[in-house]
Amino acid sequence: MKDYDPMVFLAVFQEMLGPLLWILPLLALAAVAGFVWVWRREGGLVSRRLVRAELLGLLGGGLALVIMAAVSSSGFTDAAGPADWFLIMIVYGVGFVATTVLAYTVLGLLWPRQPTAKPAT
């Protein structure tokens, strides 16, 4: 492969993921837009909600690895070199971050932060 052709990557990903290739980026875009909206509405991050979203992110990273193993022809026992393990770490990290953002957004939409009363002076 002497020339870089991004359409080859698109064709490979389309073959591997099928319709998920288009659903996952749209879901990610909606999650980021919702996250920004919740963040702006509340004027910052809510730490308790963020911790809960991060705990769900741990499961999301594992789910990303399961999806990766399901759509590829190889498993985790086939990872031989550092590049394979680096790719596995990247997949887990992307799944973790995406699930954390999505969970924080959903939790923020379902249970918004209650406004705190100002103390009387």
C-alpha positions as CSV (number, residue, x, y, z in Angstrom):
1,M,0.0,0.0,0.0
2,K,2.1,2.8,-1.3
3,D,-0.6,5.5,-1.4
4,Y,-2.8,6.6,1.4
5,D,-6.4,6.2,0.5
6,P,-9.0,7.0,3.2
7,M,-11.7,5.3,1.2
8,V,-10.0,2.0,1.9
9,F,-10.4,2.5,5.6
10,L,-14.0,3.6,5.1
11,A,-14.7,0.4,3.1
12,V,-13.0,-1.8,5.8
13,F,-14.9,-0.2,8.6
14,Q,-18.2,-0.4,6.7
15,E,-17.6,-4.1,6.2
16,M,-16.7,-4.7,9.8
17,L,-19.4,-2.5,11.5
18,G,-22.2,-2.4,9.0
19,P,-24.8,0.1,10.1
20,L,-23.1,0.7,13.4
21,L,-20.5,2.7,11.4
22,W,-23.0,5.5,11.0
23,I,-25.1,5.0,14.2
24,L,-22.1,5.3,16.7
25,P,-20.7,8.6,15.4
26,L,-24.2,10.1,15.4
27,L,-24.8,8.9,18.9
28,A,-21.5,10.3,20.0
29,L,-22.3,13.7,18.4
30,A,-25.7,13.8,20.2
31,A,-24.0,12.8,23.5
32,V,-21.4,15.6,23.2
33,A,-24.1,18.2,22.2
34,G,-26.2,17.0,25.2
35,F,-23.2,17.1,27.5
36,V,-22.4,20.7,26.5
37,W,-26.1,21.7,26.9
38,V,-26.3,20.1,30.4
39,W,-23.0,21.7,31.4
40,R,-24.0,25.1,30.3
41,R,-27.5,24.9,31.9
42,E,-26.0,23.9,35.3
43,G,-23.0,26.2,35.1
44,G,-20.4,23.5,35.7
45,L,-19.9,19.8,36.4
46,V,-21.7,18.0,39.2
47,S,-19.1,15.8,40.9
48,R,-21.5,13.1,42.2
49,R,-23.0,12.7,38.8
50,L,-19.5,12.6,37.2
51,V,-18.3,9.8,39.5
52,R,-21.4,7.8,38.7
53,A,-20.9,8.4,35.0
54,E,-17.2,7.3,35.3
55,L,-18.3,4.1,37.0
56,L,-20.6,3.4,34.1
57,G,-17.7,4.3,31.8
58,L,-15.7,1.3,33.2
59,L,-18.5,-0.9,31.9
60,G,-18.6,0.9,28.6
61,G,-14.9,0.4,28.0
62,G,-15.4,-3.3,28.5
63,L,-18.4,-3.3,26.2
64,A,-16.2,-1.6,23.5
65,L,-13.7,-4.4,23.8
66,V,-16.5,-7.0,23.4
67,I,-17.8,-5.2,20.3
68,M,-14.2,-5.0,18.9
69,A,-13.7,-8.8,19.5
70,A,-17.1,-9.5,17.9
71,V,-16.5,-7.5,14.7
72,S,-13.0,-8.6,14.1
73,S,-11.8,-12.0,13.1
74,S,-9.2,-12.2,15.9
75,G,-9.5,-12.3,19.7
76,F,-7.5,-11.1,22.6
77,T,-5.3,-14.2,22.5
78,D,-4.1,-13.2,19.0
79,A,-2.6,-9.9,20.3
80,A,1.1,-10.4,19.8
81,G,3.0,-7.2,19.9
82,P,2.9,-3.8,21.5
83,A,0.9,-2.3,18.7
84,D,-1.9,-4.8,19.3
85,W,-2.1,-4.0,23.0
86,F,-1.9,-0.3,22.3
87,L,-4.9,-0.6,20.0
88,I,-6.8,-2.6,22.7
89,M,-6.0,0.2,25.2
90,I,-7.2,2.8,22.7
91,V,-10.5,1.0,22.1
92,Y,-11.1,0.6,25.8
93,G,-10.3,4.3,26.4
94,V,-12.6,5.5,23.6
95,G,-15.4,3.3,25.0
96,F,-14.7,4.6,28.5
97,V,-14.8,8.3,27.5
98,A,-17.8,7.9,25.2
99,T,-19.9,6.0,27.8
100,T,-18.9,8.5,30.5
101,V,-20.0,11.5,28.4
102,L,-23.3,9.7,27.4
103,A,-24.0,8.6,31.0
104,Y,-23.4,12.1,32.4
105,T,-25.6,13.6,29.7
106,V,-28.5,11.1,30.4
107,L,-28.2,11.5,34.2
108,G,-28.2,15.3,33.8
109,L,-31.3,15.2,31.6
110,L,-33.1,12.8,33.9
111,W,-32.1,14.4,37.2
112,P,-31.1,18.0,36.9
113,R,-29.2,19.7,39.8
114,Q,-31.5,21.4,42.2
115,P,-30.8,25.1,42.6
116,T,-29.3,25.8,46.0
117,A,-31.0,28.5,48.2
118,K,-28.9,31.5,49.0
119,P,-28.4,32.0,52.7
120,A,-30.1,35.0,54.2
121,T,-27.8,37.9,55.1
